[in-house]
């Protein structure tokens, strides 16, 4: 073999070695990402728990045994729970369980604006492409919510939108996009301006001149409510957007972490009024 051919062969062998090494690294990283422990903070019945979370196949294991027992014997078997999922300033996931939506709203300091006209979505809906399913809506879009078929915001997705005058509801996700018990990750956007004035046809504070009342955007957020059963029944998951003016969405990367993977059967997308939503609740005595 002459020198030129030897160099070519050596270069090819080197490239193959690097490629094989990279494949091994990628596989190692993939395995690591699946097996790494994650942290979850839980608030339930006036007490806060911190637990590491690991996954074994389709199973979720909470390494804090005290919380694992409570989850299996109380939370998992409870009915009509209201669940608030958010993050602390460090980006750690926090899940709070309440016995009713009233308890959740009072504790988190939010109120849902109920008296806006609602666009009730029937089972005969206009669909988008094969991967994106959405419903047309009139008016300026103040927020969007996306539900994804897979964790990490991938595969098929359903998009809902909200305006000052219209909400979008889907009472039966199976009839809409065959999306019943399919949602694995979620994003919720808030497009309202902090200093924007929103009146939504008299859903502003009472006592003023009709048409002149308004609520500033800084006091408003969008909220996706995902229900365990069709027609907005059963346990409900509250996914509240970031504050107005924040371009980043509320994000839930993998609902399996709290036992809500493939669990949502109906959804409502609304505007809520908030009063200093707490980012983190310290442990209770």
C-alpha positions in Angstrom: 0.0 0.0 0.0 1.4 3.4 -1.0 1.6 6.3 1.5 -1.5 8.1 -0.1 -3.7 5.0 0.2 -2.4 4.4 3.8 -3.4 7.9 4.8 -6.9 7.6 3.3 -7.5 4.2 5.0 -6.2 5.6 8.3 -8.5 8.7 8.0 -11.5 6.5 7.3 -10.8 4.2 10.2 -10.4 7.3 12.5 -13.7 8.7 11.4 -15.4 5.4 12.0 -13.9 5.1 15.5 -15.1 8.7 16.4 -18.6 7.9 15.1 -18.8 4.7 17.0 -17.6 6.4 20.1 -20.2 9.2 19.7 -22.9 6.6 19.4 -21.8 5.0 22.7 -21.8 8.5 24.3 -25.3 9.3 22.9 -26.6 5.9 24.1 -25.1 6.6 27.6 -26.6 10.0 27.8 -30.0 8.7 26.7 -29.9 6.0 29.3 -28.8 8.5 31.9 -31.6 10.9 31.1 -34.1 8.1 31.6 -32.6 6.8 34.8 -31.6 10.0 36.5 -33.5 10.9 39.7 -35.7 14.1 39.6 -36.9 16.2 42.4 -40.5 16.9 43.2 -42.0 19.1 45.9 -45.5 18.2 47.1 -48.0 20.1 49.1 -50.9 18.0 50.6 -53.1 18.5 53.6 -51.1 21.3 55.0 -47.7 19.6 54.8 -44.9 19.8 52.3 -42.9 16.8 51.1 -39.7 16.7 49.0 -39.1 13.5 47.1 -36.8 12.2 44.4 -38.6 10.5 41.5 -37.3 7.6 39.4 -39.0 5.8 36.5 -39.1 2.1 35.8 -40.9 1.5 32.5 -44.3 3.0 32.9 -44.1 3.1 36.7 -43.2 6.2 38.8 -41.4 5.6 42.1 -41.3 8.2 44.8 -38.2 7.6 47.0 -39.6 9.5 50.0 -41.4 6.5 51.6 -43.7 8.7 53.7 -44.9 10.5 50.6 -45.0 7.3 48.5 -47.4 5.8 51.1 -49.6 8.9 51.1 -49.7 9.0 47.4 -50.7 5.3 47.0 -53.2 5.3 49.9 -54.8 8.7 49.8 -54.0 10.9 46.8 -54.2 8.1 44.1 -57.6 6.9 45.5 -59.1 10.3 46.1 -61.9 11.7 43.9 -62.5 15.2 42.6 -59.1 16.6 43.6 -57.9 20.0 42.3 -54.2 20.0 41.5 -52.0 23.0 41.0 -48.8 22.3 39.1 -46.0 25.0 38.9 -42.3 25.6 39.5 -40.3 27.4 42.1 -37.6 30.0 41.4 -35.0 27.2 40.8 -37.2 25.5 38.3 -38.2 22.6 40.5 -41.6 21.1 40.0 -44.2 21.7 42.7 -47.5 19.9 42.8 -50.2 21.0 45.3 -53.3 18.8 46.0 -56.6 20.3 47.2 -59.9 18.7 48.1 -61.9 21.1 45.8 -61.4 23.8 43.3 -62.6 26.4 45.8 -59.9 25.4 48.2 -57.2 25.6 45.5 -58.4 29.1 44.3 -58.5 30.4 47.8 -55.1 29.1 48.7 -53.3 30.1 45.5 -55.1 33.5 45.4 -56.8 33.2 42.0 -60.3 33.6 40.8 -61.6 32.4 37.5 -63.5 34.9 35.4 -66.7 33.0 34.7 -69.0 35.5 33.2 -67.4 35.8 29.7 -69.3 34.4 26.8 -68.0 30.9 26.2 -67.4 29.1 22.9 -68.5 25.6 23.8 -66.8 23.2 21.4 -69.0 20.4 20.1 -67.9 17.1 18.8 -68.0 18.3 15.2 -64.8 20.3 15.0 -62.6 21.7 12.4 -59.2 20.1 12.5 -55.8 21.3 11.4 -53.0 19.2 10.0 -52.3 15.6 10.9 -50.2 16.7 13.8 -51.9 20.0 14.9 -55.5 20.1 15.9 -57.0 23.5 16.7 -60.3 25.4 16.5 -60.8 28.8 14.8 -61.7 31.7 17.1 -62.6 35.3 16.4 -60.9 38.2 18.1 -57.4 39.1 19.4 -55.7 36.1 20.9 -54.7 36.7 24.5 -53.3 33.3 25.2 -52.7 29.8 23.8 -52.4 26.3 25.4 -50.9 23.3 23.8 -51.2 19.7 24.8 -48.8 17.2 23.4 -49.1 13.5 22.8 -45.6 12.8 24.0 -43.4 14.1 26.8 -40.9 16.8 25.9 -43.5 18.7 23.7 -43.4 16.3 20.8 -45.7 14.4 18.4 -49.4 15.3 17.9 -50.8 18.3 19.7 -54.0 20.1 20.4 -54.1 23.9 20.6 -56.7 26.1 22.4 -56.9 29.9 22.4 -58.7 32.5 24.4 -59.8 36.1 23.7 -61.5 38.7 25.9 -64.9 37.5 24.8 -64.4 33.8 24.0 -63.0 30.8 25.8 -62.5 27.4 24.1 -63.7 24.2 25.8 -63.4 20.6 24.6 -65.8 18.3 26.4 -64.6 15.1 24.9 -61.1 14.9 23.5 -61.6 11.5 21.9 -64.4 12.9 19.7 -62.2 15.9 18.8 -58.8 14.5 17.8 -58.8 11.1 19.4 -56.9 12.8 22.1 -58.7 11.2 25.1 -56.1 10.1 27.7 -53.2 11.2 25.4 -51.7 14.3 26.9 -48.1 13.9 28.2 -46.8 17.4 28.2 -48.2 20.9 28.2 -47.4 24.5 27.4 -49.5 27.6 28.3 -48.8 31.1 26.9 -50.0 34.5 28.1 -49.9 37.2 25.5 -51.5 40.0 27.6 -49.5 43.2 28.2 -48.9 44.1 31.9 -50.3 47.6 31.3 -52.9 46.6 28.8 -56.5 47.4 29.8 -59.0 44.5 29.4 -62.7 44.8 30.0 -64.2 41.7 28.3 -67.7 43.0 28.1 -68.3 43.9 31.8 -66.1 41.4 33.5 -64.0 44.2 34.9 -64.4 45.4 38.5 -67.9 46.5 39.3 -69.0 50.0 40.5 -67.7 52.0 37.5 -69.2 53.3 34.3 -70.1 50.4 31.9 -67.6 50.2 29.2 -65.0 52.2 31.1 -64.1 49.5 33.7 -61.1 47.4 33.0 -58.5 45.0 34.6 -54.8 45.6 33.9 -53.0 42.7 32.2 -50.6 42.4 35.2 -53.5 41.0 37.2 -54.5 38.5 34.6 -53.2 35.1 33.5 -54.4 32.3 31.2 -55.2 28.9 32.7 -55.7 25.5 31.2 -57.9 23.2 33.2 -57.5 19.5 32.3 -60.1 17.1 33.7 -59.7 13.4 34.3 -63.2 12.6 32.8 -65.2 13.8 29.9 -67.6 16.8 30.4 -65.3 18.5 32.9 -65.7 16.0 35.7 -63.3 14.2 38.1 -59.9 15.4 39.2 -58.8 18.6 37.6 -55.3 19.9 36.8 -54.6 23.7 36.9 -51.9 24.8 34.5 -51.5 28.6 35.0 -49.5 30.7 32.6 -46.6 32.9 33.6 -47.4 36.6 34.4 -48.3 39.0 31.6 -45.3 40.3 29.8 -43.3 37.1 30.3 -42.7 35.6 26.8 -41.9 32.2 28.2 -44.8 29.7 28.6 -45.7 27.7 31.6 -44.2 24.3 30.8 -44.9 20.7 32.1 -42.3 18.5 30.4 -43.6 15.1 31.6 -46.9 14.7 33.3 -45.9 11.2 34.3 -43.9 12.7 37.2 -47.2 13.4 39.1 -49.1 10.5 37.8 -51.0 12.5 35.1 -49.6 11.0 31.9 -52.3 10.1 29.5 -55.1 11.1 31.9 -56.8 14.2 30.5 -60.2 13.6 28.9 -61.7 17.2 28.7 -60.3 20.7 28.9 -61.3 24.3 29.5 -59.1 27.3 28.7 -59.9 30.4 30.6 -58.6 33.8 31.9 -58.1 34.1 35.6 -57.5 37.0 37.9 -54.6 36.5 40.3 -53.4 38.3 43.4 -49.8 37.6 44.0 -49.7 33.9 43.0 -47.0 32.4 45.3 -44.2 30.7 43.4 -43.3 28.4 46.4 -44.9 27.5 49.6 -42.4 26.8 52.4 -42.8 23.6 54.5 -45.4 23.7 57.2 -44.8 22.6 60.7 
